[in-house]
Amino acid sequence: MSKPIDEAVIRAQLDRTLSGTNLPELGEKYEGKVRDCYTRDGKRTIIATDRISAFDVVLGTIPFKGQVLNQMAAFWFEATANLVPNHVINVPDPTVTVARECETLPVEFVMRSYLTGVTSTSIWTHYSKGGRTFCGHELPEGMKKNQRLPKAILTPSTKAEKGFHDESVSRAQILEMGALSAADFDAAAEMCARLFAFGQQESLRRGLILVDTKYELAQDAQGRLVVIDEIHTPDSSRFWYEHSYEARFGTGQDPESFDKEYVRRYLAELGFTGDGTLPLIPDEVKIEAVRRYIEAVERITGETFVPDLDEPIARIQKNLKPLVGEAAVAV
C-alpha cells in the first residue's frame, strides 16, 4: 500500500470540489445524484462529480470522489469486458467516461450476500422488524446482523426520482408492473450474478469482502443487454475487511468498512436516515471519507492514487475538446 495522501492536500481541496457542471456543448444534460450525463450523437458523456449521496439524498461534496469513482469504474469495466458487455468507449479525463448511448432498464439490480444495512430499505432493517421474505427470497430464522446469507440473492429495486426513496421489489412484482419481460429480467439477473461472483472473488484476493452492490443495465442500439454507469465502486457497493470480519461478527461489532457506509453511519447516529433537515457534515468526517475512498481505489486497482489538482471544468473541456470540437473551449 502506498503512503497515505497528505491531509493538508485533502483539506485544501474541501472548497475546490466539483459540485456540478454546465457544459451544453456536450449535448442534452441529465443530472443524477452523483453524475452529470450529456447525450449527443449516440454517445453519452458521463462526468463523475464530487457529490456524495446516501439515503437517496445528496449530502454535499467530498474532494477527489469523482476521480476515485471514475477510475475504479474504469478498472472494473475493463476487467469484466470479456464477462459481460458494457457501454464504455473511452475514459478521456480523470472524472469522465464516454460511452455508447443506451436505453436504461427501469430497475436497479441489487446483489446481496450478507444480512446488513442501515437504510430503511436494507435487508437487515426488514429482517430486524420480523420480515422473513425479502424481494421474494425466504430468509432463515435466527440470523444475526452482518451474517452471511446462505447464498447471494438478487433484490431489485424501483428507481425513484431525486428526493424520493427507491423501493425493493421481487421478480414477480417487476413482471406484474410490466417494467420488464420475464426473458429480459432473467437475462439481466444472470449477468448480475456473474458479475457479482467475479467481483467477490477478485475482492477476496485483495483482502476484501464485496458484501453487496447494485448494477445498472441497459439495452444498446442493437437490443443487447449491457452493464452501464459503474461497477463495484464505493458508491454502488459495500466492502468489508476480510481479516477482521469473523472476530468482529463474533462479538457483535459492525465490520470494518471503507465505503460510504462510514458517512451513512455518522448520519444515522445523529438520527438522520433521509428525511428531515440534513445535519452538517464536519470537515473531519469528509476527510476520513476521502481517505477511505482513496484506500478503496488503491487496494482494488493495485495502483497509487494520484489526485488531480487542476481546476476541473477547464481540464474537462480541454480533454474533451477533440471529441466535441472547438465549441468545447468555453461554457
Buried (B, 14 or more C-beta within 10 A) or exposed (E): EEEEBEEEEBBEBBEEBBEBBEBEBBBEBEBBBBBBBBBBEEBBBBBBBBBBBBBBBBBBBBBBBBBBBBBBBBBBBEBBEEBBBBBBEEBBBBBBBBBBBBEBBEBBBBBBBBBBBBBBBBBBBBBEEEEEEBBBBEBEEEBEBBBBBEEBBBBBBBBEEEEEBBEBBBBEBBBEEEBBEEEBBEBBBEBBBEBBBBBBEBBEEBEBBBBBBBBBBBBBEEEEBBBBBBBBBBBBBBBBBBEEBEEBBEEEEBBBBBBBBBBBBBBBEEEBBBEEEBEEBEEEBBBBBBBBBBBBBBBBBEEEBEBBEEEBBEBBBBBBBEBBEEEBEEE
